[in-house]
Amino acid sequence: MIKTFLSYYKPHRRLFIMDLLCALMLSVVDLVFPILSRTFIDDYIPNKNFSMMVTFSWILLGLVVIRTLCEYFMAYWGHVMGSRMEYDMRNDLFFHLQKLSHSFFDENKTGQLMSRLMGDLNEISELAHHGPEDLFISILMTAGSFFILFSINVPLTLILLGLMIILIVYTIWMRKFMMVTFRTVRRETASVNARIESALSGIRLCKAFANEAFERERFKTDNYAHMDSRKSAFKTIGYFSAGSGFFSDIMSVVIMLIGGFFVIKSEITPGELVAYILYTTYFMRPIRRLVQFMQQFQQGVAGFERFIEIMDIEPTIVDGIEAEDVKALKGSIVFNDVTFRYEPHLEPVLKNFDLTLESGKTVALVGPSGVGKSTIAQLIPRFYEVESGAVEIDGKPLQAYTLQSLRKQIGMVQQDVLIFHGTLLENILYGRPDATQDEVMQASQHAHIHSFIMGLEKGYDTFVGEKGVKLSGGQKQRIAIARVFLKNPPLLILDEATSALDNETEAAIQTAIEELTVNRTTLIIAHRLSTIQKADEIIVLGEEGIMERGNHDKLYQQNGLYAKLYNSQFKGYIPDEVTNQTEG
Ligand code: ADP
């Protein structure tokens, strides 16, 4: 893990070395300042050496300027280095997440992943640049000052050392409390965040049930716990900063008293006493830095561990060595004795399932919800791996093709169409980013959305999504269809929208879909049976697999499950057994 961490310093090693050099300069200036003050008091003032006093002040000023420049460099370029490392890690994490399979995203919530991509990496970057700086400066300062102090007077330094140890013990003792309270604050922050997330995403539900007052109470409880936890954290911080200030003041008083006594006895000079007192006040800085470092270290390491945890997850679905790029598929799909389950501990969704889709034909899947229609669709682009048996396209198992080239041959129109923030043009171009504007327009015409777009003030440059035009469910569907027209794949999977559309939209979508299916092998998951009457084959799925199959006329005449489903949708007649099966 350390090696991986260090590898992120590599591209920025020059900046890093410069940063440490600045830290070194800063410590040296801080260390020589009191010694120079000693000469000033003990030599130049008693000897009334005015010219040296002026020269000396120039030297001190020079040191102050150097120190300021170093501080600036560390604060600016140190942070820049940290954020560059953070940038690299975030890219790596994002690229890695892209490779992970559907099952990973089934288990990990977007919110959690976002906090990893942002919060965790931020903590790591803070540690990455402050850590070495703080450690370096505090060790150098403490060791350097004691070295100088011992060279002035041993007994007085020993007394100082004793006082220092008390201060350090106090600091470590306090730090423990601080860690506990900070952890509580973090936990409470997370729980407020979770509450906000669920309350905001569920705000429509909340309004629908007029449950605002109830939600407010729940929110207030969590928000109060958060505030309360911070209050106790502030209390500890108060104890800590007041307490350590008190100890360092006591140190100064003790050193002044005992040091004064030493001056009277001529063991040390007044200038040396001043140097002692200056060093005493200086000690607080390295100690504070050290404490800060320890805290940052714990947070940064925890963040980095979480980072590595994800980076170590191997994508479950990858290209095998024998996988080949496929240019153009003819499009026959065969499910050959397929057994599939989402998780090893779950029941299989498909058991010894067989299905053949001939090239260029349209097959519709119907049946109650939960029987595995979407699952079948998800297996074709190899979003999940089958447990046994094989899904084959053009006579070869999916593993024979590289994932990217396989997925380029498949068009999907899903129930929830994702429209992202951007223009309509950009949204349709997602189907094939290198398409020309003319091609986009053609695709939109085929998808029966062109005239709607042209009717908008800004046409294809209209913004959609947040702050832009809101699209209806039917319009979104047609955007998705336009994307697939643009992509023009030989295989097509349509997961039909469940939500009801008005008749006109439904007719427009129906025609668009019919045009889309021409010359493509199509699998439609149909919720509205009106859309599939023209399908070459309709497959009725039940809990036990395929219950009925055939075209509309054949199945309707059979007067089985399909006929019942069909009648229930078209004649307002809903037999009990069908309602039970189609619920959910
Ligand atoms: P349908 O499309 O026919 O409504 P699905 O294929 O969506 O059915 O689901 C089939 C079964 O698999 C259901 O029991 C469902 O709960 C389960 N399932 C679907 N997706 C997942 C998933 N990502 N992880 C675990 N189980 C799932």
Boltz pocket constraint, residues with backbone or C-beta under 6 A from the ligand:
constraints:
  - pocket:
      binder: B
      contacts: [[A, 106], [A, 342], [A, 343], [A, 349], [A, 367], [A, 368], [A, 369], [A, 370], [A, 371], [A, 372], [A, 373], [A, 374], [A, 375], [A, 376]]
      max_distance: 6.0
